[in-house]
Amino acid sequence: MLLFTTVFIFFACKDPGVEKKIDANLRLQLTTLKQTSQLDQNISVVFKTNEALTDLHKTVLQKQGINITANIGNIYTAKLPASSLYDLAKMKFVESIQGSRQVKIHPVDSLEKIHKF
C-alpha cells in the first residue's frame, strides 16, 4: 500500500505540460549534466513568456537563481543553475524554453553572394 501511495503521489504531482515547455536538446543537455553530477553548473537559456514580466515575476525568478540578462518583448535570455530549469518551466507565465546559441555574424558581401540582393 505504501508503494502504491508513493507512486501515485509522484505521478499525480508531475505536470505533463512542464516537460513540453523545454526544448528536446536542452532536456538532453540537462540529462547529461545530471549524470555527471553537474546540476550546479550555470546554463544560458532563451525563454518566451505569455505576458510581460512584472517586478514580482523578476523577484521570484531571482530567488530561484534565474538571472535575466536581456529581453526583447516577451522573449528573455537568462543564466541559471541547471537544477533550476524545471522551476522555470513550472512557472505559468513561461511558454517555452530553449538553450541559447551563439549567433554567427556574416559580412554583408557574403550575404549578397548567397541571396543576390
DSSP file (Angstrom, degrees, kcal/mol; ACC not computed):
  #  RESIDUE AA STRUCTURE BP1 BP2  ACC     N-H-->O    O-->H-N    N-H-->O    O-->H-N    TCO  KAPPA ALPHA  PHI   PSI    X-CA   Y-CA   Z-CA
    1    1 A M     >        0   0    0      0, 0.0     4,-2.3     0, 0.0     5,-0.2   0.000 360.0 360.0 360.0 -40.9    0.0    0.0    0.0
    2    2 A L  H  >  +     0   0    0      2,-0.2     4,-2.4     1,-0.2     5,-0.2   0.899 360.0  51.1 -62.4 -41.1    2.9    2.4    0.8
    3    3 A L  H  > S+     0   0    0      2,-0.2     4,-2.7     1,-0.2     5,-0.2   0.926 109.6  49.9 -62.3 -45.1    4.5    1.8   -2.5
    4    4 A F  H  > S+     0   0    0      1,-0.2     4,-2.7     2,-0.2    -2,-0.2   0.916 111.3  49.0 -59.4 -44.1    1.2    2.5   -4.4
    5    5 A T  H  X S+     0   0    0     -4,-2.3     4,-2.5     2,-0.2    -1,-0.2   0.903 111.7  48.8 -63.2 -42.6    0.8    5.7   -2.4
    6    6 A T  H  X S+     0   0    0     -4,-2.4     4,-2.2     2,-0.2    -2,-0.2   0.929 113.7  45.9 -63.1 -46.2    4.3    6.8   -3.2
    7    7 A V  H  X S+     0   0    0     -4,-2.7     4,-2.4     2,-0.2     5,-0.3   0.909 113.0  50.8 -63.5 -42.5    4.0    6.0   -6.9
    8    8 A F  H  X S+     0   0    0     -4,-2.7     4,-2.8    -5,-0.2     5,-0.2   0.928 110.7  48.0 -61.6 -46.3    0.6    7.8   -7.0
    9    9 A I  H  X S+     0   0    0     -4,-2.5     4,-1.8     2,-0.2    -1,-0.2   0.908 111.3  51.7 -61.9 -42.2    1.9   10.9   -5.4
   10   10 A F  H  X S+     0   0    0     -4,-2.2     4,-0.7     1,-0.2    -2,-0.2   0.942 117.6  36.4 -60.8 -48.9    4.9   11.0   -7.8
   11   11 A F  H  < S+     0   0    0     -4,-2.4     3,-0.2     1,-0.2    -2,-0.2   0.827 114.8  54.7 -77.3 -30.7    2.8   10.7  -10.9
   12   12 A A  H  < S+     0   0    0     -4,-2.8    -1,-0.2    -5,-0.3    -2,-0.2   0.831 109.8  47.6 -70.6 -31.0   -0.1   12.9   -9.7
   13   13 A C  H  < S+     0   0    0     -4,-1.8     2,-0.4    -5,-0.2    -1,-0.2   0.649  88.6  99.2 -85.0 -15.1    2.2   15.8   -8.8
   14   14 A K     <  -     0   0    0     -4,-0.7     3,-0.1    -3,-0.2    -4,-0.0  -0.605  68.3-142.6 -78.6 125.3    4.1   15.7  -12.1
   15   15 A D    >>  -     0   0    0     -2,-0.4     3,-1.2     1,-0.2     4,-0.7  -0.780   4.3-156.7 -87.8 114.3    2.8   18.4  -14.6
   16   16 A P  H 3> S+     0   0    0      0, 0.0     4,-0.8     0, 0.0    -1,-0.2   0.764  90.5  59.3 -65.4 -23.3    2.9   16.9  -18.1
   17   17 A G  H 3> S+     0   0    0      1,-0.2     4,-0.9     2,-0.2    -2,-0.0   0.718  91.2  70.4 -76.3 -20.2    3.0   20.3  -19.6
   18   18 A V  H X> S+     0   0    0     -3,-1.2     3,-0.8     1,-0.2     4,-0.5   0.938  98.5  45.9 -64.3 -48.1    6.2   21.3  -17.9
   19   19 A E  H >< S+     0   0    0     -4,-0.7     3,-1.0     1,-0.2    -1,-0.2   0.841 106.7  60.0 -66.5 -32.2    8.5   19.0  -19.8
   20   20 A K  H 3< S+     0   0    0     -4,-0.8    -1,-0.2     1,-0.2    -2,-0.2   0.755  96.2  62.6 -66.2 -24.1    6.9   20.0  -23.1
   21   21 A K  H << S+     0   0    0     -4,-0.9    76,-3.0    -3,-0.8     2,-0.5   0.747  91.3  79.1 -71.6 -23.0    8.0   23.6  -22.5
   22   22 A I  B << S-a   97   0A   0     -3,-1.0    76,-0.2    -4,-0.5     5,-0.1  -0.769  89.2-115.4 -96.6 126.6   11.6   22.6  -22.5
   23   23 A D     >  -     0   0    0     74,-2.6     4,-2.3    -2,-0.5     3,-0.3  -0.221  24.1-120.7 -54.8 142.8   13.3   22.1  -25.9
   24   24 A A  H  > S+     0   0    0      1,-0.2     4,-2.2     2,-0.2     5,-0.2   0.872 112.2  52.1 -58.1 -41.3   14.4   18.5  -26.5
   25   25 A N  H  > S+     0   0    0      1,-0.2     4,-2.2     2,-0.2    -1,-0.2   0.878 110.0  49.4 -64.5 -36.4   18.1   19.4  -26.9
   26   26 A L  H  > S+     0   0    0     -3,-0.3     4,-2.4     2,-0.2    -2,-0.2   0.880 108.9  52.1 -70.3 -38.0   18.0   21.3  -23.6
   27   27 A R  H  X S+     0   0    0     -4,-2.3     4,-2.2     2,-0.2    -2,-0.2   0.897 109.7  50.2 -62.6 -39.2   16.4   18.3  -21.9
   28   28 A L  H  X S+     0   0    0     -4,-2.2     4,-2.2     2,-0.2    -2,-0.2   0.915 109.8  50.0 -64.5 -43.3   19.2   16.1  -23.3
   29   29 A Q  H  X S+     0   0    0     -4,-2.2     4,-2.3     1,-0.2    -2,-0.2   0.902 110.3  50.8 -60.7 -41.2   21.9   18.6  -22.0
   30   30 A L  H  X S+     0   0    0     -4,-2.4     4,-2.3     2,-0.2    -2,-0.2   0.890 108.2  52.0 -64.6 -39.8   20.2   18.6  -18.6
   31   31 A T  H  X S+     0   0    0     -4,-2.2     4,-2.4     2,-0.2    -1,-0.2   0.908 109.9  49.4 -62.2 -42.0   20.2   14.7  -18.5
   32   32 A T  H  X S+     0   0    0     -4,-2.2     4,-1.5     1,-0.2    -2,-0.2   0.919 111.2  48.7 -63.2 -44.5   24.0   14.8  -19.3
   33   33 A L  H  <>S+     0   0    0     -4,-2.3     5,-3.4     1,-0.2     6,-0.3   0.876 111.2  50.8 -63.5 -37.1   24.6   17.3  -16.5
   34   34 A K  H ><5S+     0   0    0     -4,-2.3     3,-1.4     3,-0.2    -2,-0.2   0.919 108.1  51.7 -66.5 -42.7   22.6   15.2  -14.1
   35   35 A Q  H 3<5S+     0   0    0     -4,-2.4    -1,-0.2     1,-0.3    -2,-0.2   0.800 113.8  44.3 -64.6 -28.7   24.5   12.0  -15.0
   36   36 A T  T 3<5S-     0   0    0     -4,-1.5    -1,-0.3    -5,-0.2    -2,-0.2   0.227 114.3-116.5-100.6  13.4   27.8   13.8  -14.4
   37   37 A S  T < 5S+     0   0    0     -3,-1.4    -3,-0.2     1,-0.1     3,-0.2   0.887  77.4 126.3  54.4  45.7   26.6   15.5  -11.2
   38   38 A Q    > < +     0   0    0     -5,-3.4     3,-1.9     1,-0.1    44,-0.3  -0.078  15.6 125.5-121.3  32.6   26.9   19.0  -12.6
   39   39 A L  T 3   +     0   0    0     -6,-0.3    44,-2.2     1,-0.3    45,-0.2   0.637  68.8  65.9 -68.7 -11.4   23.5   20.4  -12.0
   40   40 A D  T 3  S+     0   0    0     42,-0.2    -1,-0.3    -3,-0.2     2,-0.2   0.548  78.5 109.6 -83.3  -6.6   25.0   23.3  -10.2
   41   41 A Q  S <  S-     0   0    0     -3,-1.9    41,-2.4    40,-0.1     2,-0.2  -0.459  74.8-117.4 -69.8 137.8   26.6   24.5  -13.4
   42   42 A N  E     -B   81   0A   0     39,-0.2     2,-0.3    -2,-0.2    -1,-0.1  -0.546  32.2-170.7 -76.0 140.6   25.1   27.6  -14.9
   43   43 A I  E     -B   80   0A   0     37,-3.0    37,-2.2    -2,-0.2     2,-0.5  -0.912  18.8-128.0-126.2 157.3   23.4   27.4  -18.3
   44   44 A S  E     +B   79   0A   0     -2,-0.3    56,-2.0    35,-0.2     2,-0.3  -0.902  32.6 175.7-106.7 134.1   22.2   30.1  -20.7
   45   45 A V  E     -BC  78  99A   0     33,-2.7    33,-2.3    -2,-0.5     2,-0.4  -0.896  27.5-142.2-133.6 162.3   18.6   29.8  -21.9
   46   46 A V  E     -BC  77  98A   0     52,-3.0    52,-2.9    -2,-0.3     2,-0.4  -0.997  28.3-178.9-119.8 128.1   16.1   31.8  -24.0
   47   47 A F  E     -BC  76  97A   0     29,-2.8    29,-3.0    -2,-0.4     2,-0.4  -0.970  18.9-143.9-133.5 151.1   12.5   31.6  -22.9
   48   48 A K  E     -BC  75  96A   0     48,-2.2    47,-3.4    -2,-0.4    48,-1.3  -0.897  15.6-159.0-111.8 137.8    9.3   33.1  -24.1
   49   49 A T  E     - C   0  94A   0     25,-2.5    45,-0.2    -2,-0.4    25,-0.1  -0.735  23.6-133.6-112.0 162.8    6.5   34.3  -21.8
   50   50 A N  S    S+     0   0    0     43,-2.2     2,-0.3    -2,-0.3    44,-0.1   0.382  92.1  20.8 -94.1   3.5    2.8   34.8  -22.3
   51   51 A E  S    S-     0   0    0     42,-0.4     2,-0.1    23,-0.1    -1,-0.1  -0.977  96.1 -81.8-159.2 161.2    2.9   38.2  -20.7
   52   52 A A        -     0   0    0     -2,-0.3     2,-0.3     1,-0.1    22,-0.1  -0.469  54.7-109.4 -67.0 140.5    5.4   41.0  -19.9
   53   53 A L        -     0   0    0     -2,-0.1     2,-0.1     4,-0.1    -1,-0.1  -0.546  31.2-149.8 -76.5 133.0    7.3   40.2  -16.7
   54   54 A T     >  -     0   0    0     -2,-0.3     4,-2.3     1,-0.1     5,-0.2  -0.381  33.1 -99.1 -88.9 173.7    6.4   42.3  -13.7
   55   55 A D  H  > S+     0   0    0      1,-0.2     4,-2.2     2,-0.2     5,-0.1   0.866 126.4  54.9 -61.5 -35.4    8.8   43.2  -10.8
   56   56 A L  H  > S+     0   0    0      2,-0.2     4,-2.4     1,-0.2    -1,-0.2   0.928 106.8  49.6 -64.0 -45.4    7.2   40.5   -8.8
   57   57 A H  H  > S+     0   0    0      1,-0.2     4,-2.4     2,-0.2    -2,-0.2   0.938 111.9  49.1 -55.8 -47.6    7.9   37.9  -11.6
   58   58 A K  H  X S+     0   0    0     -4,-2.3     4,-2.4     1,-0.2    -1,-0.2   0.867 109.3  51.8 -64.0 -36.7   11.5   39.1  -11.7
   59   59 A T  H  X S+     0   0    0     -4,-2.2     4,-2.0     2,-0.2    -1,-0.2   0.919 109.9  48.8 -65.0 -43.7   11.9   38.8   -7.9
   60   60 A V  H  X S+     0   0    0     -4,-2.4     4,-1.0     2,-0.2    -2,-0.2   0.910 111.6  50.1 -62.3 -42.5   10.6   35.3   -7.9
   61   61 A L  H ><>S+     0   0    0     -4,-2.4     5,-2.6     1,-0.2     3,-0.7   0.927 109.2  50.9 -61.5 -45.6   13.0   34.4  -10.7
   62   62 A Q  H ><5S+     0   0    0     -4,-2.4     3,-1.5     1,-0.3    -1,-0.2   0.865 104.9  56.5 -62.7 -36.2   15.9   35.9   -8.9
   63   63 A K  H 3<5S+     0   0    0     -4,-2.0    -1,-0.3     1,-0.3    -2,-0.2   0.774 105.6  52.4 -65.7 -24.9   15.1   33.9   -5.7
   64   64 A Q  T <<5S-     0   0    0     -4,-1.0    -1,-0.3    -3,-0.7    -2,-0.2   0.422 124.8-105.6 -87.5   0.4   15.3   30.7   -7.9
   65   65 A G  T < 5S+     0   0    0     -3,-1.5     2,-0.7     1,-0.3    -3,-0.2   0.649  76.0 140.3  84.2  15.8   18.8   31.8   -9.1
   66   66 A I      < -     0   0    0     -5,-2.6     2,-0.6    -6,-0.2    -1,-0.3  -0.846  33.0-167.2 -97.9 113.6   17.5   32.8  -12.5
   67   67 A N  E     -D   79   0A   0     12,-2.9    12,-2.3    -2,-0.7     2,-0.3  -0.891  12.9-142.9-108.7 112.8   19.2   36.0  -13.7
   68   68 A I  E     +D   78   0A   0     -2,-0.6    10,-0.3    10,-0.2     3,-0.1  -0.558  18.9 180.0 -72.6 130.9   17.6   37.7  -16.7
   69   69 A T  E     -     0   0A   0      8,-2.7     2,-0.3     1,-0.4     9,-0.2   0.705  60.9 -16.3-105.3 -26.2   20.4   39.1  -18.9
   70   70 A A  E     -D   77   0A   0      7,-1.2     7,-2.7     2,-0.0    -1,-0.4  -0.981  55.5-164.4-166.9 164.0   18.3   40.7  -21.7
   71   71 A N  E     -D   76   0A   0     -2,-0.3     2,-0.4     5,-0.2     5,-0.2  -0.988  14.8-163.5-156.2 154.8   14.9   40.8  -23.4
   72   72 A I  E >  S-D   75   0A   0      3,-2.4     3,-1.7    -2,-0.3     2,-0.2  -0.933  75.9 -49.2-133.7 110.4   13.0   41.9  -26.5
   73   73 A G  T 3  S-     0   0    0     -2,-0.4     0, 0.0     1,-0.3     0, 0.0  -0.457 124.9 -16.4  62.0-126.0    9.3   42.0  -25.9
   74   74 A N  T 3  S+     0   0    0     -2,-0.2   -25,-2.5   -22,-0.1     2,-0.5   0.138 116.5  97.2 -98.3  19.0    8.3   38.7  -24.2
   75   75 A I  E <   -BD  48  72A   0     -3,-1.7    -3,-2.4   -27,-0.2     2,-0.3  -0.949  54.3-177.5-111.0 124.7   11.5   36.9  -25.2
   76   76 A Y  E     -BD  47  71A   0    -29,-3.0   -29,-2.8    -2,-0.5     2,-0.4  -0.888  20.7-149.4-123.6 147.6   14.1   36.7  -22.4
   77   77 A T  E     +BD  46  70A   0     -7,-2.7    -8,-2.7    -2,-0.3    -7,-1.2  -0.919  28.1 170.7-110.3 146.5   17.6   35.4  -22.1
   78   78 A A  E     -BD  45  68A   0    -33,-2.3   -33,-2.7    -2,-0.4     2,-0.4  -0.989  31.4-136.8-152.4 156.5   18.8   34.2  -18.7
   79   79 A K  E     +BD  44  67A   0    -12,-2.3   -12,-2.9    -2,-0.3   -35,-0.2  -0.958  37.5 155.3-112.9 136.5   21.6   32.4  -16.8
   80   80 A L  E     -B   43   0A   0    -37,-2.2   -37,-3.0    -2,-0.4   -14,-0.2  -0.991  48.8 -89.3-156.0 155.5   20.6   29.9  -14.2
   81   81 A P  E >   -B   42   0A   0      0, 0.0     3,-2.4     0, 0.0     4,-0.3  -0.472  41.0-121.8 -64.2 141.6   21.8   26.8  -12.4
   82   82 A A  G >  S+     0   0    0    -41,-2.4     3,-1.5     1,-0.3     4,-0.3   0.831 112.1  65.1 -54.9 -32.1   20.8   23.7  -14.4
   83   83 A S  G 3  S+     0   0    0    -44,-2.2    -1,-0.3     1,-0.3     4,-0.3   0.675  97.4  55.9 -65.7 -16.5   19.0   22.5  -11.3
   84   84 A S  G <> S+     0   0    0     -3,-2.4     4,-2.0   -45,-0.2    -1,-0.3   0.419  78.0  95.6 -95.0   0.5   16.6   25.5  -11.7
   85   85 A L  H <> S+     0   0    0     -3,-1.5     4,-2.2    -4,-0.3    -1,-0.2   0.921  86.4  45.3 -60.5 -46.1   15.5   24.7  -15.2
   86   86 A Y  H  > S+     0   0    0     -4,-0.3     4,-1.8     1,-0.2    -1,-0.2   0.821 108.3  58.3 -69.1 -29.3   12.3   22.8  -14.2
   87   87 A D  H  > S+     0   0    0     -4,-0.3     4,-0.5     2,-0.2    -1,-0.2   0.911 108.3  46.6 -62.7 -41.0   11.5   25.5  -11.7
   88   88 A L  H >< S+     0   0    0     -4,-2.0     3,-1.2     1,-0.2    -2,-0.2   0.922 110.9  51.6 -64.5 -44.4   11.5   28.0  -14.6
   89   89 A A  H 3< S+     0   0    0     -4,-2.2    -1,-0.2     1,-0.3    -2,-0.2   0.800 102.5  60.8 -64.9 -28.8    9.3   25.6  -16.7
   90   90 A K  H 3< S+     0   0    0     -4,-1.8     2,-0.3    -5,-0.1    -1,-0.3   0.681  79.3 105.3 -72.2 -17.4    6.8   25.2  -13.9
   91   91 A M  S X< S-     0   0    0     -3,-1.2     3,-1.8    -4,-0.5    -3,-0.0  -0.488  71.6-138.8 -71.6 129.8    6.0   29.0  -13.9
   92   92 A K  T 3  S+     0   0    0      1,-0.3    -1,-0.1    -2,-0.3   -42,-0.1   0.766  98.9  58.1 -62.2 -28.3    2.7   29.6  -15.6
   93   93 A F  T 3  S+     0   0    0    -44,-0.1   -43,-2.2   -43,-0.1     2,-0.5   0.576  86.6  92.7 -80.9  -7.2    3.8   32.7  -17.5
   94   94 A V  E <   + C   0  49A   0     -3,-1.8   -45,-0.3   -45,-0.2     3,-0.1  -0.768  46.9 176.7 -90.0 125.5    6.6   30.7  -19.3
   95   95 A E  E     -     0   0A   0    -47,-3.4     2,-0.3    -2,-0.5   -46,-0.2   0.855  63.3  -8.1 -93.2 -43.8    5.6   29.3  -22.6
   96   96 A S  E     - C   0  48A   0    -48,-1.3   -48,-2.2     2,-0.0     2,-0.4  -0.993  53.7-153.3-156.4 156.3    8.8   27.7  -23.9
   97   97 A I  E     +aC  22  47A   0    -76,-3.0   -74,-2.6    -2,-0.3     2,-0.3  -0.999  14.0 175.4-137.4 134.8   12.5   27.4  -23.1
   98   98 A Q  E     - C   0  46A   0    -52,-2.9   -52,-3.0    -2,-0.4     2,-0.2  -0.945  37.6-102.8-131.8 155.4   15.5   26.7  -25.4
   99   99 A G  E     - C   0  45A   0     -2,-0.3   -54,-0.3   -54,-0.2     2,-0.1  -0.563  46.7-111.1 -71.1 141.9   19.2   26.6  -24.8
  100  100 A S        -     0   0    0    -56,-2.0     2,-0.3    -2,-0.2   -56,-0.1  -0.445  33.5-158.2 -76.1 152.4   20.8   29.8  -26.1
  101  101 A R        -     0   0    0     -2,-0.1     2,-0.3    -3,-0.0    -3,-0.0  -0.924  21.5-106.6-128.8 152.7   23.0   29.6  -29.1
  102  102 A Q        -     0   0    0     -2,-0.3     2,-0.5     1,-0.0     0, 0.0  -0.618  32.2-134.5 -78.8 137.9   25.8   31.7  -30.5
  103  103 A V        -     0   0    0     -2,-0.3     2,-0.6     2,-0.0    -1,-0.0  -0.793  11.7-140.4 -93.3 130.9   24.8   33.8  -33.5
  104  104 A K        -     0   0    0     -2,-0.5     2,-0.5     2,-0.0    -2,-0.0  -0.817  13.5-145.7 -92.7 125.7   27.3   33.8  -36.3
  105  105 A I        -     0   0    0     -2,-0.6    -2,-0.0     0, 0.0     0, 0.0  -0.792  13.0-159.3 -94.2 127.9   27.7   37.2  -37.9
  106  106 A H        -     0   0    0     -2,-0.5     5,-0.1     1,-0.0    -2,-0.0  -0.844  23.9-108.2-106.2 141.7   28.3   37.2  -41.6
  107  107 A P    >>  -     0   0    0      0, 0.0     4,-1.3     0, 0.0     3,-0.8  -0.354  31.7-116.5 -62.1 149.7   29.8   40.1  -43.6
  108  108 A V  H 3> S+     0   0    0      1,-0.3     4,-2.1     2,-0.2     3,-0.3   0.868 113.3  57.7 -57.3 -39.9   27.3   41.9  -45.8
  109  109 A D  H 3> S+     0   0    0      1,-0.2     4,-1.5     2,-0.2    -1,-0.3   0.825 102.8  53.9 -65.6 -29.2   29.1   40.9  -49.0
  110  110 A S  H <> S+     0   0    0     -3,-0.8     4,-1.4     2,-0.2    -1,-0.2   0.858 108.8  49.1 -71.6 -33.2   28.8   37.2  -48.1
  111  111 A L  H  X S+     0   0    0     -4,-1.3     4,-3.1    -3,-0.3     5,-0.4   0.859 106.9  55.8 -70.7 -35.5   25.1   37.5  -47.8
  112  112 A E  H  X S+     0   0    0     -4,-2.1     4,-2.0     1,-0.2     5,-0.2   0.878 106.8  50.5 -63.5 -36.7   24.9   39.3  -51.1
  113  113 A K  H  < S+     0   0    0     -4,-1.5    -1,-0.2     2,-0.2    -2,-0.2   0.882 115.7  42.2 -67.2 -37.9   26.5   36.4  -52.8
  114  114 A I  H  < S+     0   0    0     -4,-1.4    -2,-0.2     1,-0.1    -1,-0.2   0.937 130.1  23.9 -74.6 -48.0   24.1   34.0  -51.2
  115  115 A H  H  < S-     0   0    0     -4,-3.1    -3,-0.2    -5,-0.1    -2,-0.2   0.528  92.3-136.8 -99.7  -8.3   20.9   35.9  -51.7
  116  116 A K     <        0   0    0     -4,-2.0    -3,-0.1    -5,-0.4    -4,-0.1   0.956 360.0 360.0  47.7  65.5   21.9   38.1  -54.6
  117  117 A F              0   0    0     -5,-0.2    -1,-0.2    -6,-0.1    -5,-0.1   0.479 360.0 360.0 -60.8 360.0   20.4   41.3  -53.3
